Amino acid sequence: MDEIRSVLIVGAGAVGSVVAATIHRARPGSAMLLANAARRARLQAEGLVINGERLELPLVSTNEPFPRGQEPGLAIVAVKNHQLPGAIAEMAPLVGAGTLILSLMNGIASEDDLAAAFGREKVLFAMIIGIDAVRELDRTTCTVGGTINFGVARNIPGSWDERVRRIASFFDAAGLKYAVPEDMVRTLWYKLMVNVGINQASAVLRAPYSVFQRVAEARRVMDAAMLELVAISRLRGTGLSEADLTSWYKTLDSLSPGGKTSMLQDVEAGRKTEVEIFAGTVIALGQESGLPTPVNRLLYDLIRTIELTR
């Protein structure tokens, strides 16, 4: 397979914009933003602003497909879950035979949706953790860029899948911090555990990371939500344990105290949250597994109330 020379960024929110900016600084012109007409007009007028720096990245759209054989080698999808069907339709004309796809979306289902649209062979598992980006309009601030974890379901050290090696080589050249865990399914469940805890608790408490770094009561709310998923994971054999909470604390304490989770940002901006793929997923998995999930049920009801009454 040819080396990856260009990347299509689908979703230039907090995560997508930071990833795009990192690639652009190392390899100018190789990160392209998928932009519809309204988004294109804003980006052409204002650029992509990261930590006060305006960046001019190439913009592409469904109406301007690439010549055959010149499609991007990688597409990184970083939209909200309810935006994914629209994103799939927009990116479809831009994905070529050799385009690989990584989803940095929350939850554990986006890979299946992308695989159904583009083919299982194109879609690898991925997630990003430890990023503290905050997005306001078309401006993003970020002090910690996080780590992209990606790979096939099982990654054998020293014997990675060729697709994994291609992406890793590009990430090395682009200055993106990454890891290739041996067990990507467990890694995705770990990210879901983190989101179920910190995202939902922060949205209800309207609290930045500093509150969870210093207030024990806030951590207990976060922990209670995460432990319900740990119990389900233990029953289903996906590898989570109470030790994963300690691992998360180390990451949490490294984040900017003033940083905010994506769900808190959504609540403050009056946008739809992703509560269905956080608490909603835990509730559904609990019902399938015969385990109670009262904390996530309460968080679900509280966050839906916030959405319905603002």
DRENDO-1510 file (C-alpha; in Angstrom, 1 decimal, always signed):
<recs>
REC; n; res; u; v; w
REC; 1; MET; +0.0; +0.0; +0.0 .
REC; 2; ASP; +1.1; +3.6; -0.7 .
REC; 3; GLU; +2.1; +5.8; +2.2 .
REC; 4; ILE; -0.5; +8.2; +3.5 .
REC; 5; ARG; +0.0; +11.7; +2.1 .
REC; 6; SER; -3.2; +13.5; +2.9 .
REC; 7; VAL; -6.0; +13.3; +5.5 .
REC; 8; LEU; -9.6; +14.3; +5.4 .
REC; 9; ILE; -10.9; +15.7; +8.7 .
REC; 10; VAL; -14.6; +15.2; +9.0 .
REC; 11; GLY; -15.8; +17.4; +11.9 .
REC; 12; ALA; -13.6; +20.4; +12.9 .
REC; 13; GLY; -14.9; +20.8; +16.4 .
REC; 14; ALA; -12.7; +20.8; +19.5 .
REC; 15; VAL; -11.1; +17.4; +18.7 .
REC; 16; GLY; -11.0; +17.6; +14.9 .
REC; 17; SER; -9.6; +21.2; +14.8 .
REC; 18; VAL; -6.7; +20.3; +17.2 .
REC; 19; VAL; -5.8; +17.2; +15.2 .
REC; 20; ALA; -6.1; +19.1; +11.9 .
REC; 21; ALA; -3.9; +21.9; +13.3 .
REC; 22; THR; -1.2; +19.5; +14.5 .
REC; 23; ILE; -1.0; +17.8; +11.1 .
REC; 24; HIS; -1.0; +21.1; +9.3 .
REC; 25; ARG; +1.9; +22.5; +11.3 .
REC; 26; ALA; +4.0; +19.5; +10.6 .
REC; 27; ARG; +2.9; +18.9; +7.0 .
REC; 28; PRO; +1.3; +22.0; +5.6 .
REC; 29; GLY; -1.5; +21.3; +3.1 .
REC; 30; SER; -1.9; +17.6; +4.0 .
REC; 31; ALA; -4.9; +18.0; +6.3 .
REC; 32; MET; -8.1; +18.9; +4.5 .
REC; 33; LEU; -11.4; +20.0; +6.2 .
REC; 34; LEU; -14.7; +18.7; +4.9 .
REC; 35; ALA; -16.9; +21.8; +4.8 .
REC; 36; ASN; -20.4; +22.4; +3.5 .
REC; 37; ALA; -21.3; +25.8; +2.0 .
REC; 38; ALA; -22.1; +27.6; +5.3 .
REC; 39; ARG; -19.0; +26.2; +7.1 .
REC; 40; ARG; -16.8; +27.0; +4.1 .
REC; 41; ALA; -17.9; +30.6; +4.1 .
REC; 42; ARG; -17.0; +31.0; +7.8 .
REC; 43; LEU; -13.7; +29.2; +7.5 .
REC; 44; GLN; -12.7; +31.3; +4.4 .
REC; 45; ALA; -13.5; +34.4; +6.3 .
REC; 46; GLU; -12.0; +33.5; +9.7 .
REC; 47; GLY; -9.8; +30.5; +9.2 .
REC; 48; LEU; -9.3; +27.9; +11.8 .
REC; 49; VAL; -8.2; +29.6; +15.1 .
REC; 50; ILE; -6.2; +27.4; +17.6 .
REC; 51; ASN; -4.9; +29.1; +20.7 .
REC; 52; GLY; -5.2; +32.5; +19.0 .
REC; 53; GLU; -3.3; +31.4; +15.9 .
REC; 54; ARG; -5.2; +31.5; +12.6 .
REC; 55; LEU; -4.5; +28.6; +10.2 .
REC; 56; GLU; -5.6; +28.3; +6.6 .
REC; 57; LEU; -6.3; +24.7; +5.7 .
REC; 58; PRO; -7.5; +23.3; +2.4 .
REC; 59; LEU; -11.3; +23.0; +2.3 .
REC; 60; VAL; -13.1; +20.3; +0.3 .
REC; 61; SER; -16.8; +19.4; -0.2 .
REC; 62; THR; -19.0; +16.7; -1.6 .
REC; 63; ASN; -19.4; +18.8; -4.8 .
REC; 64; GLU; -15.7; +18.6; -5.5 .
REC; 65; PRO; -14.7; +14.9; -5.5 .
REC; 66; PHE; -11.1; +14.0; -5.9 .
REC; 67; PRO; -9.8; +12.6; -9.2 .
REC; 68; ARG; -9.8; +8.8; -9.1 .
REC; 69; GLY; -6.7; +7.6; -7.3 .
REC; 70; GLN; -6.0; +10.9; -5.7 .
REC; 71; GLU; -8.4; +10.5; -2.7 .
REC; 72; PRO; -7.0; +11.0; +0.8 .
REC; 73; GLY; -5.2; +8.0; +2.4 .
REC; 74; LEU; -6.9; +8.6; +5.7 .
REC; 75; ALA; -10.2; +10.1; +6.9 .
REC; 76; ILE; -10.5; +11.1; +10.6 .
REC; 77; VAL; -14.1; +11.4; +11.7 .
REC; 78; ALA; -14.7; +13.6; +14.8 .
REC; 79; VAL; -18.4; +14.6; +14.7 .
REC; 80; LYS; -21.1; +14.1; +17.3 .
REC; 81; ASN; -22.9; +10.8; +17.1 .
REC; 82; HIS; -26.2; +12.3; +16.0 .
REC; 83; GLN; -24.3; +14.0; +13.1 .
REC; 84; LEU; -22.7; +10.8; +11.8 .
REC; 85; PRO; -25.4; +9.9; +9.2 .
REC; 86; GLY; -25.1; +13.3; +7.6 .
REC; 87; ALA; -21.3; +13.1; +7.8 .
REC; 88; ILE; -21.2; +9.7; +6.1 .
REC; 89; ALA; -23.3; +11.1; +3.2 .
REC; 90; GLU; -21.0; +14.1; +2.8 .
REC; 91; MET; -17.8; +12.2; +2.9 .
REC; 92; ALA; -18.9; +9.3; +0.7 .
REC; 93; PRO; -17.9; +10.9; -2.7 .
REC; 94; LEU; -14.5; +11.7; -1.2 .
REC; 95; VAL; -13.5; +8.3; +0.1 .
REC; 96; GLY; -11.4; +6.2; -2.3 .
REC; 97; ALA; -10.5; +2.6; -2.6 .
REC; 98; GLY; -7.4; +3.1; -0.6 .
REC; 99; THR; -8.8; +5.5; +2.1 .
REC; 100; LEU; -8.6; +4.2; +5.7 .
REC; 101; ILE; -11.0; +5.6; +8.3 .
REC; 102; LEU; -10.5; +6.3; +12.0 .
REC; 103; SER; -13.4; +7.5; +14.2 .
REC; 104; LEU; -12.4; +9.7; +17.2 .
REC; 105; MET; -16.1; +9.9; +18.2 .
REC; 106; ASN; -17.4; +9.0; +21.6 .
REC; 107; GLY; -19.1; +5.7; +22.3 .
REC; 108; ILE; -18.5; +2.2; +20.9 .
REC; 109; ALA; -20.8; +2.0; +17.9 .
REC; 110; SER; -19.4; +4.5; +15.3 .
REC; 111; GLU; -17.0; +2.0; +13.8 .
REC; 112; ASP; -19.9; -0.3; +12.9 .
REC; 113; ASP; -21.8; +2.5; +11.2 .
REC; 114; LEU; -18.8; +3.5; +9.2 .
REC; 115; ALA; -18.0; -0.1; +8.3 .
REC; 116; ALA; -21.6; -0.6; +7.1 .
REC; 117; ALA; -21.2; +2.5; +4.8 .
REC; 118; PHE; -17.6; +2.0; +3.5 .
REC; 119; GLY; -16.5; -1.6; +4.2 .
REC; 120; ARG; -15.1; -3.2; +7.3 .
REC; 121; GLU; -11.6; -3.4; +5.7 .
REC; 122; LYS; -11.4; +0.4; +5.7 .
REC; 123; VAL; -12.3; +1.1; +9.3 .
REC; 124; LEU; -10.0; +0.6; +12.2 .
REC; 125; PHE; -10.8; +1.1; +15.9 .
REC; 126; ALA; -9.8; +4.4; +17.4 .
REC; 127; MET; -10.3; +6.8; +20.3 .
REC; 128; ILE; -8.6; +9.9; +21.7 .
REC; 129; ILE; -8.0; +10.5; +25.4 .
REC; 130; GLY; -6.3; +13.2; +27.5 .
REC; 131; ILE; -7.3; +16.1; +25.3 .
REC; 132; ASP; -8.5; +19.3; +27.0 .
REC; 133; ALA; -9.7; +21.3; +23.9 .
REC; 134; VAL; -12.4; +23.8; +24.4 .
REC; 135; ARG; -14.3; +25.1; +21.3 .
REC; 136; GLU; -16.2; +28.4; +21.2 .
REC; 137; LEU; -17.6; +29.3; +17.8 .
REC; 138; ASP; -14.7; +28.7; +15.4 .
REC; 139; ARG; -12.0; +29.2; +18.0 .
REC; 140; THR; -10.4; +26.4; +20.0 .
REC; 141; THR; -8.1; +26.6; +23.0 .
REC; 142; CYS; -6.0; +23.5; +24.0 .
REC; 143; THR; -3.1; +22.9; +26.3 .
REC; 144; VAL; -3.0; +19.1; +26.1 .
REC; 145; GLY; -3.4; +17.5; +22.7 .
REC; 146; GLY; -4.2; +14.0; +24.0 .
REC; 147; THR; -3.2; +10.6; +22.6 .
REC; 148; ILE; -4.9; +8.8; +19.7 .
REC; 149; ASN; -5.2; +5.1; +20.4 .
REC; 150; PHE; -6.0; +3.0; +17.3 .
REC; 151; GLY; -5.6; -0.3; +15.6 .
REC; 152; VAL; -7.4; -3.5; +14.7 .
REC; 153; ALA; -9.2; -5.4; +17.4 .
REC; 154; ARG; -6.0; -7.3; +18.5 .
REC; 155; ASN; -2.6; -5.7; +17.8 .
REC; 156; ILE; +0.4; -8.0; +18.2 .
REC; 157; PRO; +3.6; -6.1; +19.2 .
REC; 158; GLY; +6.2; -6.2; +16.5 .
REC; 159; SER; +3.6; -7.6; +14.0 .
REC; 160; TRP; +1.1; -4.8; +13.3 .
REC; 161; ASP; -1.4; -5.0; +10.5 .
REC; 162; GLU; -0.2; -3.2; +7.4 .
REC; 163; ARG; -3.0; -0.6; +7.8 .
REC; 164; VAL; -1.8; +0.2; +11.3 .
REC; 165; ARG; +1.8; +0.6; +10.2 .
REC; 166; ARG; +0.7; +3.0; +7.4 .
REC; 167; ILE; -1.2; +5.2; +9.9 .
REC; 168; ALA; +1.5; +5.1; +12.5 .
REC; 169; SER; +4.1; +6.2; +9.9 .
REC; 170; PHE; +1.9; +9.2; +9.0 .
REC; 171; PHE; +1.3; +10.1; +12.6 .
REC; 172; ASP; +5.0; +10.0; +13.3 .
REC; 173; ALA; +5.6; +12.4; +10.4 .
REC; 174; ALA; +2.7; +14.6; +11.5 .
REC; 175; GLY; +3.7; +14.9; +15.2 .
REC; 176; LEU; +0.6; +13.2; +16.5 .
REC; 177; LYS; +0.9; +11.4; +19.8 .
REC; 178; TYR; -0.5; +7.9; +19.5 .
REC; 179; ALA; -0.6; +4.4; +21.0 .
REC; 180; VAL; -1.5; +1.0; +19.5 .
REC; 181; PRO; -2.9; -1.0; +22.4 .
REC; 182; GLU; -2.9; -4.8; +22.1 .
REC; 183; ASP; -6.7; -4.9; +22.9 .
REC; 184; MET; -8.6; -2.1; +21.2 .
REC; 185; VAL; -12.0; -3.4; +22.2 .
REC; 186; ARG; -11.0; -3.0; +25.9 .
REC; 187; THR; -9.5; +0.4; +25.1 .
REC; 188; LEU; -12.8; +1.6; +23.6 .
REC; 189; TRP; -14.7; +0.4; +26.7 .
REC; 190; TYR; -12.2; +2.3; +28.8 .
REC; 191; LYS; -12.9; +5.5; +26.9 .
REC; 192; LEU; -16.7; +4.9; +27.3 .
REC; 193; MET; -16.1; +4.4; +31.0 .
REC; 194; VAL; -14.3; +7.8; +31.2 .
REC; 195; ASN; -17.0; +9.6; +29.2 .
REC; 196; VAL; -19.8; +8.0; +31.3 .
REC; 197; GLY; -18.1; +9.4; +34.4 .
REC; 198; ILE; -16.5; +12.8; +33.7 .
REC; 199; ASN; -18.7; +14.0; +30.8 .
REC; 200; GLN; -22.0; +13.3; +32.5 .
REC; 201; ALA; -21.0; +14.4; +36.0 .
REC; 202; SER; -19.5; +17.6; +34.6 .
REC; 203; ALA; -22.6; +18.4; +32.6 .
REC; 204; VAL; -24.9; +18.0; +35.7 .
REC; 205; LEU; -22.6; +19.9; +38.0 .
REC; 206; ARG; -21.6; +22.5; +35.4 .
REC; 207; ALA; -18.0; +21.8; +36.5 .
REC; 208; PRO; -14.6; +22.1; +34.8 .
REC; 209; TYR; -11.8; +19.6; +35.4 .
REC; 210; SER; -10.6; +21.5; +38.4 .
REC; 211; VAL; -13.7; +20.4; +40.4 .
REC; 212; PHE; -13.0; +16.8; +39.8 .
REC; 213; GLN; -9.3; +17.3; +40.5 .
REC; 214; ARG; -9.9; +18.6; +44.0 .
REC; 215; VAL; -13.5; +17.8; +45.2 .
REC; 216; ALA; -13.9; +14.3; +46.6 .
REC; 217; GLU; -17.7; +14.5; +46.4 .
REC; 218; ALA; -17.6; +15.3; +42.7 .
REC; 219; ARG; -15.3; +12.4; +42.1 .
REC; 220; ARG; -17.7; +10.1; +43.9 .
REC; 221; VAL; -20.4; +11.0; +41.4 .
REC; 222; MET; -18.1; +10.4; +38.5 .
REC; 223; ASP; -16.9; +7.1; +40.1 .
REC; 224; ALA; -20.4; +5.7; +40.7 .
REC; 225; ALA; -21.3; +6.1; +37.1 .
REC; 226; MET; -18.1; +4.5; +35.9 .
REC; 227; LEU; -18.4; +1.5; +38.3 .
REC; 228; GLU; -21.7; +0.5; +36.8 .
REC; 229; LEU; -20.0; +0.1; +33.4 .
REC; 230; VAL; -17.1; -1.7; +35.1 .
REC; 231; ALA; -19.5; -4.3; +36.5 .
REC; 232; ILE; -21.1; -4.8; +33.1 .
REC; 233; SER; -17.6; -5.2; +31.5 .
REC; 234; ARG; -16.6; -7.8; +34.0 .
REC; 235; LEU; -19.7; -9.8; +33.2 .
REC; 236; ARG; -19.3; -9.4; +29.4 .
REC; 237; GLY; -15.5; -10.0; +29.4 .
REC; 238; THR; -14.4; -6.7; +27.9 .
REC; 239; GLY; -11.6; -6.3; +30.4 .
REC; 240; LEU; -12.4; -3.3; +32.7 .
REC; 241; SER; -11.7; -3.3; +36.4 .
REC; 242; GLU; -11.6; -0.8; +39.3 .
REC; 243; ALA; -7.9; -0.3; +38.6 .
REC; 244; ASP; -8.9; +1.6; +35.4 .
REC; 245; LEU; -10.4; +4.3; +37.6 .
REC; 246; THR; -7.0; +4.9; +39.1 .
REC; 247; SER; -5.5; +5.1; +35.6 .
REC; 248; TRP; -8.1; +7.7; +34.6 .
REC; 249; TYR; -7.3; +9.8; +37.7 .
REC; 250; LYS; -3.7; +10.2; +36.5 .
REC; 251; THR; -4.9; +11.5; +33.1 .
REC; 252; LEU; -7.5; +13.7; +34.8 .
REC; 253; ASP; -4.9; +15.3; +37.0 .
REC; 254; SER; -2.8; +16.2; +34.0 .
REC; 255; LEU; -5.6; +18.2; +32.3 .
REC; 256; SER; -5.9; +22.0; +32.4 .
REC; 257; PRO; -8.0; +22.8; +35.5 .
REC; 258; GLY; -10.1; +25.3; +33.5 .
REC; 259; GLY; -10.8; +22.7; +30.8 .
REC; 260; LYS; -14.3; +21.5; +30.1 .
REC; 261; THR; -15.6; +18.2; +28.8 .
REC; 262; SER; -17.4; +18.0; +25.5 .
REC; 263; MET; -20.8; +17.4; +27.2 .
REC; 264; LEU; -20.3; +20.4; +29.5 .
REC; 265; GLN; -19.5; +22.5; +26.4 .
REC; 266; ASP; -22.7; +21.2; +24.7 .
REC; 267; VAL; -24.8; +22.1; +27.8 .
REC; 268; GLU; -23.4; +25.6; +28.1 .
REC; 269; ALA; -23.9; +26.2; +24.3 .
REC; 270; GLY; -27.4; +24.9; +24.3 .
REC; 271; ARG; -26.5; +22.0; +21.9 .
REC; 272; LYS; -27.8; +18.5; +22.0 .
REC; 273; THR; -25.7; +16.2; +24.2 .
REC; 274; GLU; -24.5; +12.7; +23.6 .
REC; 275; VAL; -26.3; +11.3; +26.7 .
REC; 276; GLU; -27.9; +8.5; +24.6 .
REC; 277; ILE; -24.5; +7.0; +23.9 .
REC; 278; PHE; -23.2; +7.5; +27.4 .
REC; 279; ALA; -25.9; +6.8; +30.0 .
REC; 280; GLY; -28.2; +5.3; +27.4 .
REC; 281; THR; -25.6; +2.7; +26.4 .
REC; 282; VAL; -24.9; +1.8; +30.0 .
REC; 283; ILE; -28.7; +1.4; +30.7 .
REC; 284; ALA; -29.2; -0.8; +27.6 .
REC; 285; LEU; -26.1; -2.9; +28.4 .
REC; 286; GLY; -27.3; -3.3; +32.0 .
REC; 287; GLN; -30.7; -4.5; +30.9 .
REC; 288; GLU; -29.1; -7.0; +28.5 .
REC; 289; SER; -26.7; -8.2; +31.3 .
REC; 290; GLY; -29.3; -8.3; +34.1 .
REC; 291; LEU; -27.5; -5.6; +36.1 .
REC; 292; PRO; -29.0; -2.5; +37.7 .
REC; 293; THR; -27.7; +0.9; +36.5 .
REC; 294; PRO; -29.5; +3.5; +38.8 .
REC; 295; VAL; -26.7; +6.1; +38.7 .
REC; 296; ASN; -26.7; +6.2; +34.9 .
REC; 297; ARG; -30.5; +6.2; +34.9 .
REC; 298; LEU; -30.5; +9.3; +37.1 .
REC; 299; LEU; -27.8; +11.0; +35.1 .
REC; 300; TYR; -29.8; +10.3; +31.9 .
REC; 301; ASP; -32.9; +11.8; +33.3 .
REC; 302; LEU; -31.1; +14.8; +34.7 .
REC; 303; ILE; -29.3; +15.6; +31.4 .
REC; 304; ARG; -32.4; +15.0; +29.3 .
REC; 305; THR; -34.2; +17.4; +31.6 .
REC; 306; ILE; -31.5; +20.0; +31.0 .
REC; 307; GLU; -31.9; +19.5; +27.2 .
REC; 308; LEU; -35.7; +19.8; +27.3 .
REC; 309; THR; -36.0; +22.9; +29.6 .
REC; 310; ARG; -33.3; +25.3; +28.4 .
</recs>
